[in-house]
Amino acid sequence: MTVVKALTALSPLDGRYCSKVDGLRPLLSEYGFMRHRVRVELAWWQGLSELGLAELPKFGAKAQAAMSRWADEFSQADAERIKAIEATTNHDVKAVEYWLKEKAAEQTDLPELAKAAEFIHFACTSEDINNTSHALMLRDARSTCLLPAMQALIDRLAALTQESAAIPMLSRTHGQTASPTTLGKELANVRQRLRLARDVFSQIKPRAKMNGAVGNYNAHIVAAPGVDWPAFSKRVVEGLGLEFASHTIQIEPHDWIAQYLDAIARFNTIVLDLSRDLWGYIALGYFSQKLKAGEVGSSTMPHKVNPIDFENAEGNLGLANALLSHLSQKLPVSRWQRDLTDSTVLRNLGVALGHSLLAYDSALKGLGKLEINRARLAADLDAAWEVLAEPIQTVMRRHGLEQPYEQLKALTRGQGMTEASMRQFIGSLALPGADKERLLALTPATYIGLAERLALEEISQK
């Protein structure tokens, strides 16, 4: 992409951020759509040649190799040729069919291909090719781009959790001081959520149909009534590595795509939650950010180092989820046997996934800049002795002391507590010696329960 094109792009995914989503471009761009259509058309054509039809002998090894090259070596120039054909046909799938017929005619050393050209797109409706292509595109985008990016976040959180599993941190429920935890345990909580969301996403099975204009094999049966067309269609679809959709209208109903997009949105929501929390922890001083020479945080305040990566992640996650939500709600809805409202919407799959991928990159970059400020974490804990009201009143309850909750409420609520005042109160309690000593030894920094253990248990999971 030239500088001029980048600067005049309407979408920042093809301008400012183009390098961040390069992995999606060969899969979800119009070029990628054409390339997958070619692969699907060829799989159907080659499958037909194996049916034993008198009019279509099985392709020889050289012909099959030539067909494989058309798909494997599909180029920018090939895509441009299809667009040129589409300028005449005003139909994108028909343009792919005509391009394949051109390729067959060019293969003068393999006349069997040109002779069989009318079996390209035989009995197919455009949606047979498109839905199968979309399934391949989304499957490949998941395996080559989305899951690796998701895993990178999960792995980075594991490293941070390992580093901070035992570092005490003051909790804040409703924004108020609460029972301490560890920094690593809080990161482990998010890591588990992301890991489970990743698993849901990874297990969704892409589906496709190849059953004609309204899903009944009407033309197929008239042309070749002796063929078990559902079985043949299933073989072709499963041969492409997809799950077969047996009952459809003209379009595959897109329910699995909605599940796929919703699963990404769920993962995105968790990353957004993490980004906001880390933004807040940076504001509290629990983290500082590694400096990079030459970077500017503010155009007027030289001291600032802004948490821009988490802000970028949050913004792009919002955009992504808005698109993902619309796509997942729109795509399963079609008037009667077919309308075209899904067609234009599906062309924005790359935009929704692109903003997701961009957000993951920003969040990962932000995580890589974090440096733990142990002194600030310790200072916050040392200023919050009131959080020990919970264990003290719990021990008092165990031993039947009168109104333990109410006593601690009167002592601590709305009042600043110090180590000395808290120890004085503990010393006045009629508790068994061992319990009193355990409470006297307790500090906000040591009142962390099983946080360290729980953090380390989570990162043992892949």
HELIX and SHEET records of a PDB file:
HELIX    1   1 VAL A    3  THR A    8  1                                   6    
HELIX    2   2 PRO A   12  ASP A   14  5                                   3    
HELIX    3   3 CYS A   18  VAL A   21  5                                   4    
HELIX    4   4 ARG A   25  LEU A   28  1                                   4    
HELIX    5   5 GLU A   30  LEU A   48  1                                  19    
HELIX    6   6 ALA A   61  ASP A   72  1                                  12    
HELIX    7   7 GLN A   76  THR A   89  1                                  14    
HELIX    8   8 ASP A   92  GLU A  106  1                                  15    
HELIX    9   9 PRO A  111  LYS A  115  1                                   5    
HELIX   10  10 ALA A  117  PHE A  119  5                                   3    
HELIX   11  11 SER A  126  ALA A  141  1                                  16    
HELIX   12  12 ARG A  142  LEU A  146  3                                   5    
HELIX   13  13 LEU A  147  SER A  164  1                                  18    
HELIX   14  14 LEU A  183  SER A  202  1                                  20    
HELIX   15  15 ASN A  218  ALA A  223  1                                   6    
HELIX   16  16 TRP A  229  GLY A  239  1                                  11    
HELIX   17  17 ASP A  255  LEU A  284  1                                  30    
HELIX   18  18 ILE A  308  LYS A  330  1                                  23    
HELIX   19  19 THR A  341  LEU A  346  1                                   6    
HELIX   20  20 LEU A  349  LYS A  369  1                                  21    
HELIX   21  21 ARG A  374  ASP A  382  1                                   9    
HELIX   22  22 TRP A  385  LEU A  388  5                                   4    
HELIX   23  23 ALA A  389  ARG A  398  1                                  10    
HELIX   24  24 PRO A  404  THR A  412  1                                   9    
HELIX   25  25 GLU A  419  GLY A  427  1                                   9    
HELIX   26  26 GLY A  433  ALA A  441  1                                   9    
HELIX   27  27 ALA A  451  ILE A  459  1                                   9    
SHEET    1   A 2 PRO A 168  THR A 173  0                                        
SHEET    2   A 2 GLN A 176  THR A 182 -1                                        
SHEET    1   B 2 ARG A 207  ALA A 208  0                                        
SHEET    2   B 2 GLU A 243  PHE A 244  1                                        
SHEET    1   C 2 PHE A 287  GLN A 289  0                                        
SHEET    2   C 2 LEU A 370  ILE A 372 -1                                        
END                                                                             
